[in-house]
Amino acid sequence: MCNLYSHTKPVDAMRRLFDIAAARDFLGNQASLPQIYPRYEAPVVRLDPGGQRELVRMHWGFLLPQLSKKTGKPILPKAVNNARDDKLRSSSFWRGSFEERRCLIPATAFCEAKGRNPATFYWFGLKGEEQQPLFAFAGIWRSFKGWYRDEQVELDTYSMVTTKPNALVATVHPDRMPVILAEDGYEKWLSGTPDQAFALIGPYPEERMEVVDPPETDEQGALL
């Protein structure tokens, strides 16, 4: 499971890595995001109706409407931010999005907690020539229309696919880790068949990863 990740690279780095034309970049002046939690908005790469890659912002977590047990009125929807790989094809909650609406989630590191009271937080990133290189999680997305934060809204939401952990992540979280895609798998994840996409799912090689320093932020959470 992942409930916190970071994205600290500029927009032009995303355009280069994910081969996005400037006209298909809808992020505008995107600030660095050193701490991304469920219910936050963050950059996502998806295919537009014409099959071109585009950069957009989406809400992290599929929204599941809920009603108050006391009043029967709508309350804050549940945000389901992780999609287990073993449920993608068997659960109606995930299946349509996996088959028709896959996306890439740009990131530079993700965090897992170990222990409680207090927990110790470990950040994981990829090895590379530069510090904490940009990479992509496997994601799926869908649109939501309904009651959210005291108003009727229409927004696009995404969820992060998880799988069994590699040996490095398992020392902290023995059950799950986010699916990190190799660069040569981006196109198949976005536009391949469900079988081709599913074949890309698995723990990322631990020898290509490392424990990294947490992003340094000020009191408002901005990157230092």
C-alpha positions as CSV (number, residue, x, y, z in Angstrom):
1,M,0.0,0.0,0.0
2,C,1.1,3.5,-0.7
3,N,-0.4,6.6,0.9
4,L,2.3,9.1,0.3
5,Y,4.6,9.8,-2.6
6,S,6.5,12.8,-4.1
7,H,7.0,14.4,-7.5
8,T,9.8,17.1,-7.5
9,K,10.8,17.3,-11.1
10,P,9.7,20.2,-13.5
11,V,7.1,19.9,-16.2
12,D,9.6,19.8,-19.0
13,A,11.2,16.7,-17.5
14,M,7.8,15.0,-17.7
15,R,7.3,16.1,-21.2
16,R,10.7,14.6,-22.2
17,L,10.3,11.3,-20.4
18,F,6.7,10.6,-21.3
19,D,6.9,12.1,-24.9
20,I,4.2,14.8,-24.4
21,A,3.7,17.5,-27.0
22,A,3.6,21.0,-25.5
23,A,0.0,21.4,-26.8
24,R,-1.0,18.4,-24.8
25,D,0.4,19.7,-21.5
26,F,-2.5,21.0,-19.4
27,L,-0.6,21.4,-16.1
28,G,0.2,25.1,-16.6
29,N,2.6,26.4,-13.9
30,Q,2.9,23.1,-11.9
31,A,4.6,23.5,-8.6
32,S,6.9,20.8,-7.1
33,L,4.9,18.3,-5.0
34,P,7.2,16.9,-2.3
35,Q,4.3,15.3,-0.4
36,I,1.3,13.9,-2.3
37,Y,-1.4,12.3,-0.1
38,P,-4.8,10.7,-1.0
39,R,-7.4,13.3,-2.0
40,Y,-4.6,15.6,-3.4
41,E,-4.4,16.5,-7.1
42,A,-1.3,15.5,-9.0
43,P,0.0,15.1,-12.6
44,V,-1.1,12.1,-14.6
45,V,-0.3,10.9,-18.1
46,R,-3.2,9.4,-20.1
47,L,-4.4,9.0,-23.7
48,D,-6.9,11.5,-25.0
49,P,-9.8,10.4,-27.2
50,G,-7.6,10.6,-30.2
51,G,-4.9,8.4,-28.7
52,Q,-2.4,11.1,-28.0
53,R,-0.6,11.3,-24.7
54,E,-1.6,14.3,-22.5
55,L,-0.6,15.7,-19.1
56,V,-3.4,16.5,-16.8
57,R,-4.2,16.8,-13.1
58,M,-6.4,14.3,-11.3
59,H,-7.6,13.6,-7.8
60,W,-5.8,10.7,-6.1
61,G,-8.3,8.1,-5.1
62,F,-11.4,6.7,-6.8
63,L,-14.4,8.2,-4.9
64,L,-16.9,5.8,-3.5
65,P,-20.1,7.6,-2.4
66,Q,-21.2,7.1,1.2
67,L,-24.4,7.9,3.2
68,S,-24.6,8.8,6.8
69,K,-26.0,5.9,8.9
70,K,-27.7,8.5,11.1
71,T,-29.2,10.9,8.6
72,G,-29.1,8.9,5.3
73,K,-27.6,12.0,3.7
74,P,-24.4,12.0,1.6
75,I,-21.1,12.3,3.5
76,L,-17.5,12.6,2.3
77,P,-16.9,9.8,-0.3
78,K,-14.3,7.3,0.5
79,A,-11.1,7.8,-1.5
80,V,-9.7,4.4,-2.7
81,N,-6.2,5.2,-3.7
82,N,-4.6,1.7,-4.2
83,A,-5.8,-1.0,-6.6
84,R,-4.5,-4.5,-5.9
85,D,-3.2,-6.4,-8.9
86,D,-5.1,-9.5,-7.9
87,K,-8.4,-7.6,-8.0
88,L,-7.9,-5.7,-11.3
89,R,-9.6,-8.3,-13.5
90,S,-11.9,-9.9,-11.0
91,S,-13.6,-6.9,-9.3
92,S,-16.2,-4.8,-11.1
93,F,-14.9,-1.9,-9.1
94,W,-11.6,-1.9,-11.0
95,R,-12.1,-4.0,-14.1
96,G,-13.5,-1.4,-16.5
97,S,-10.8,1.2,-15.6
98,F,-8.1,-1.4,-16.0
99,E,-9.4,-2.5,-19.4
100,E,-10.2,0.9,-20.8
101,R,-8.5,3.7,-18.8
102,R,-4.9,3.1,-17.8
103,C,-2.5,5.9,-17.0
104,L,1.0,6.7,-15.8
105,I,1.6,8.5,-12.5
106,P,4.8,10.5,-12.5
107,A,6.8,10.3,-9.3
108,T,10.3,10.7,-7.8
109,A,9.9,8.7,-4.6
110,F,7.3,6.9,-2.4
111,C,7.0,6.4,1.3
112,E,6.1,3.4,3.5
113,A,5.8,3.4,7.3
114,K,7.2,0.7,9.6
115,G,6.0,0.2,13.2
116,R,3.7,2.4,15.3
117,N,3.8,4.9,18.1
118,P,5.9,6.3,16.6
119,A,6.2,4.9,13.0
120,T,9.4,5.2,11.1
121,F,9.0,6.4,7.5
122,Y,11.2,5.2,4.7
123,W,11.3,6.8,1.3
124,F,12.2,4.7,-1.8
125,G,13.4,5.9,-5.2
126,L,15.2,4.7,-8.3
127,K,19.0,4.6,-8.8
128,G,20.2,6.8,-11.7
129,E,22.7,9.3,-12.9
130,E,20.7,12.1,-11.3
131,Q,19.4,12.2,-7.7
132,Q,15.9,10.6,-7.5
133,P,15.2,10.3,-11.2
134,L,11.7,10.6,-12.5
135,F,9.7,7.4,-13.0
136,A,6.1,6.3,-13.4
137,F,3.7,4.2,-11.3
138,A,1.1,2.1,-13.1
139,G,-2.3,3.7,-12.7
140,I,-5.9,3.5,-13.7
141,W,-8.5,6.4,-13.8
142,R,-12.1,7.1,-14.1
143,S,-14.5,10.1,-13.8
144,F,-16.6,10.9,-10.8
145,K,-19.8,13.0,-10.7
146,G,-21.5,13.5,-7.4
147,W,-21.4,15.1,-4.0
148,Y,-17.9,15.9,-2.7
149,R,-16.8,18.5,-0.1
150,D,-20.2,20.1,0.2
151,E,-20.9,20.5,-3.5
152,Q,-21.8,18.7,-6.7
153,V,-18.6,18.1,-8.7
154,E,-17.3,16.4,-11.9
155,L,-13.7,15.4,-11.7
156,D,-11.2,12.7,-12.9
157,T,-9.7,10.4,-10.3
158,Y,-6.8,8.0,-10.4
159,S,-5.7,5.0,-8.4
160,M,-2.3,3.4,-8.1
161,V,-1.8,-0.3,-8.9
162,T,0.0,-2.3,-6.2
163,T,1.7,-5.8,-6.2
164,K,3.8,-7.9,-4.0
165,P,6.9,-6.2,-2.7
166,N,10.5,-6.8,-3.8
167,A,13.1,-7.7,-1.1
168,L,14.0,-4.0,-0.4
169,V,10.5,-2.7,0.2
170,A,9.5,-5.9,2.0
171,T,11.8,-5.0,4.9
172,V,9.4,-2.1,5.6
173,H,6.1,-3.2,4.1
174,P,6.0,-7.0,3.7
175,D,2.6,-7.1,1.8
176,R,2.5,-4.6,-1.0
177,M,4.4,-2.0,-3.1
178,P,3.3,0.3,-6.0
179,V,3.9,-1.1,-9.5
180,I,6.8,0.9,-11.1
181,L,6.9,0.6,-14.8
182,A,10.1,0.4,-16.9
183,E,10.3,3.1,-19.6
184,D,9.9,0.6,-22.4
185,G,6.6,-0.5,-20.8
186,Y,4.8,2.9,-21.0
187,E,3.2,2.4,-24.4
188,K,1.9,-1.0,-23.6
189,W,0.5,0.1,-20.3
190,L,-1.3,3.0,-22.0
191,S,-2.5,1.4,-25.2
192,G,-1.8,-2.3,-25.1
193,T,-4.4,-5.0,-24.6
194,P,-5.4,-5.9,-21.1
195,D,-3.3,-9.0,-21.3
196,Q,-0.3,-7.0,-22.5
197,A,-0.7,-4.5,-19.7
198,F,-1.2,-7.1,-17.0
199,A,2.0,-8.8,-18.0
200,L,3.9,-5.7,-17.0
201,I,2.7,-5.9,-13.4
202,G,5.2,-7.2,-10.8
203,P,7.7,-6.0,-8.2
204,Y,10.3,-3.6,-9.6
205,P,13.9,-5.1,-9.4
206,E,15.3,-4.2,-5.9
207,E,18.8,-3.7,-7.3
208,R,17.5,-0.7,-9.3
209,M,16.1,0.9,-6.2
210,E,17.4,2.5,-3.0
211,V,16.3,4.1,0.2
212,V,16.4,7.9,-0.3
213,D,16.3,11.0,1.9
214,P,12.8,12.4,2.4
215,P,12.0,15.6,0.6
216,E,12.9,18.7,2.6
217,T,10.0,21.0,3.0
218,D,9.2,24.2,4.8
219,E,6.3,24.6,7.4
220,Q,3.8,25.0,4.5
221,G,5.0,21.9,2.8
222,A,6.8,23.6,0.0
223,L,10.1,22.0,-1.3
224,L,13.2,23.7,0.0
